C-alpha cells in the first residue's frame, strides 16, 4: 500500500519542483513526472505510473488539474483507478478517495458532471426542436439533389454501369449512393 506521486507541467519552461516537494513531503514512494498539456492524452509517465501501481496503492497529485484538464476526464481516470482498487488523493483540494468523506466529495463531482451533460443535452434538443418548428432541418446538407438521384437511378438501371462508376460521375462515394438508394445493392427496381 504505497503512495505513488504524479507531477505534470505543461511546458518545458515550467518546473515540477514545487509539486515534487509537496509529493515528497507526504512520503510518496515513487514520483512520475510529465511535461505535457493537460488536454493531451499522451502522457507516458502517467501511463507508467498507472502500470506501476497495484491494488491498495494511492495515486497522489499536488492539484486536480495536474491529472486532468476537464471534470469528465478526471472522473473517468479516478473511476478507472477505483475499478483497480487504487485510491486517489489531491493534496491542494484535500480529496482522498480512500476515505468516506473523500469518496463523497468525488461522487458529488461526478453527479455535477452528469447534471452538466444532461443540461447540455436538453439545450441541444430544445434548440433543434425550435429550429425544426421554423422549418429548418438539422444536419449537413445532402450531397445528392433530387435530379442527381433521378439520374443515378436511371444509370443504375443499366446492368453494364456499376455503382462505383455512377458515384464517381456524381462526385460522391458509393456509400452515399447506397444510403440514398438502398436498392442499388441489388440493382433491381431502380427506375422511377
Residue, then its C-alpha position, 0 to 999 in steps of 0.5 A: x500500500x504505497x503512495x505513488x506521486x504524479x507531477x505534470x507541467x505543461x511546458x518545458x519552461x515550467x518546473x515540477x519542483x514545487x509539486x515534487x516537494x509537496x509529493x515528497x513531503x507526504x512520503x510518496x514512494x515513487x514520483x512520475x513526472x510529465x511535461x505535457x498539456x493537460x488536454x493531451x492524452x499522451x502522457x507516458x509517465x502517467x501511463x507508467x505510473x498507472x502500470x506501476x501501481x497495484x491494488x491498495x496503492x494511492x495515486x497522489x497529485x499536488x492539484x486536480x488539474x495536474x491529472x486532468x484538464x476537464x471534470x469528465x476526464x478526471x472522473x473517468x481516470x479516478x473511476x478507472x483507478x477505483x475499478x483497480x482498487x487504487x485510491x486517489x488523493x489531491x493534496x491542494x483540494x484535500x480529496x482522498x478517495x480512500x476515505x468516506x468523506x473523500x469518496x463523497x466529495x468525488x461522487x458529488x463531482x461526478x453527479x455535477x458532471x452528469x447534471x452538466x451533460x444532461x443540461x447540455x443535452x436538453x439545450x441541444x434538443x430544445x434548440x433543434x426542436x425550435x429550429x425544426x418548428x421554423x422549418x429548418x432541418x438539422x444536419x449537413x446538407x445532402x450531397x445528392x439533389x433530387x435530379x442527381x438521384x433521378x439520374x443515378x437511378x436511371x444509370x443504375x438501371x443499366x446492368x453494364x454501369x456499376x455503382x462505383x462508376x455512377x458515384x464517381x460521375x456524381x462526385x460522391x462515394x458509393x456509400x452515399x449512393x447506397x444510403x440514398x438508394x438502398x436498392x442499388x445493392x441489388x440493382x433491381x427496381x431502380x427506375x422511377 
